[in-house]
Amino acid sequence: MMRPVFFEFPSDETCQSMDAQFLVGADIMVAPVTKEAQVTQDVYLPGDQMWYDFDTGAQFASAGWTTVAAPIDKLPVFQRGGSVVPKRERARRSSALMARDPLTLVVALDNKGKASGSLFMDDGESFDYLGGSYIHQQFDYSDGVLTNKALHDGTFSIAPELTVERIVVRGLPSRPTKVTSEQGGSVQELGFVFEDGTNQLTIRKPAVHVTKPWSVTID
């Protein structure tokens, strides 16, 4: 999961000797603050896609060096455009207590307005995944529609209970007029909040299941 930046950007010479930043997976860039009393951080954002502040959704439209604020309570973390990152946001005392928590999907659009990502999950305890007891879902966003489909026909004990409690879409060109979900032939209009400053859309309680096929349409 944790990897050098040049693993994803091998042709970028700046990344070859970079040791002050690292990636978590392919799409999350971390630029830790390592000096005392430092309140800003110089960050190199590689590639030809925009990047987004992982916390606020603020856009960084061009690759290269940029200086960002780094107060004591904020770690500079960025999400690559074109990715969908599933995460859990409820604070718990242990990861075991999070097992049944719903997910948030953070959709960061690329320069063409598209994004994709996947989710692999098993029971986190046994070796049952070797026999196919796991889920592997694919999320794709294109032309205003976010879809979910299974890449593997499997399950485990609590998988059918897992739901999506929030969808965040970053980089929309304009404020939408309506958001709807479709799952199992049932269509539902969803509430949402749009932030004009960052062009970030937050869809609350989409009422869709992680392991069932569904789509969310943004008009």
Secondary structure, DSSP 8 states (H G I E B T S, - for coil): -EE-GGGT-TT-HHHHT--S-EEETTTEEE----STT--EEEEEE-SSS-EEETTT--EE-S-EEEEEE--TT---EEEETTEEEEE--S--SSSGGGTT--EEEEEE--TTS-EEEEEEE--SSSSGGGGT--EEEEEEEETTEEEEEESS----TTGGG-EEEEEEEE--SS--S-EEEEETTEEEE--EEEETTTTEEEEEEEEEETTS-EEEEE-
